[in-house]
Amino acid sequence: MCLSVPSKVVEIHDDMSVTVDTLGVRRRVSCHLMAEPLSVGDFVLIHIGFVMNKIDEKDAQQSLELYQEIVTKMQLETE
């Protein structure tokens, strides 16, 4: 099972790659598996360094909120 946290495209490069921001962490990933073009501001899901698909911003925000809720609960349980 994989957990893919939505990432926001923050920069587009000429070599079929983009820089994404995932919860404050930026990294460069490949777009070689994407058929549709990406734009800065798009939300995507990534698997092993490749953009797999673009997702709706509303769905991305809901996922990020849920993910943050899980992290917060886990932190409270360890205190």
N, C-alpha and C positions, 0 to 999 in steps of 0.2 A: 504494500500500500504506500502511496506517495502523498505527501502534503505539499501542495504548491501554493505559496503565498502570492497574491497579486502584486505585480511590480509595475511601476509607472515608467514609461519611456521618457527619458530626459535629454537624450542626444541621439542623433542618427548619423551613422558613419558611411562612407562610400564603399566599404568592403563587405556589405551585406551583414553588418552588425549594428547593434544599438547599445547605448548605455541605459541601464534601468536603475531605478531606486526601489529597493525592497526594504521597507521599514527603516529608512535612513542609511542603508548600506548600498553603495553604488558599485555596479560591476558591468562589464561588457559581455554581451551574449550574442550568439549567432541568430540570424534570421533566415538561414538557408532552407528551413523547412516551412516557411510561411509563404503562402500564395498571394495573400493580399498585402498591400503596402501599409506601413506603420507611420504614424505621425507622433511628434512630441506631444505628450499628454495622454496618449493611449495607455490603457492597462492591459497587461499580458500575463499569461501563465508560462512558466519556464520549467523545462525538465532537462537535467544534465547539461546545462549551458546553451540550450536551444529554445527559442520562443516557439511554443507549441500552438498557441492561439490567442487571439485578442478577445477581451471580455468587456462587457458593458461597465461603465464607471459606477453605476449604482450597485451592481453585483459585487464589484471589486471593493467598494467602501463597506458593504455589509460583511464581506468576508474578513476584511481587515479589522473591523470592530469585533467580530466574533473571535478572531485570533488573539486580539489584545485582551479580551475578556478571559480567555483560556490561560494566557500567560499570567495575568493578574491573579487568578484563582490558584494557579500552581505556586506562585510566589507566596501567597498567604498561607498555603498549606505547609510550606517549608519553614515558616517563621515560628 
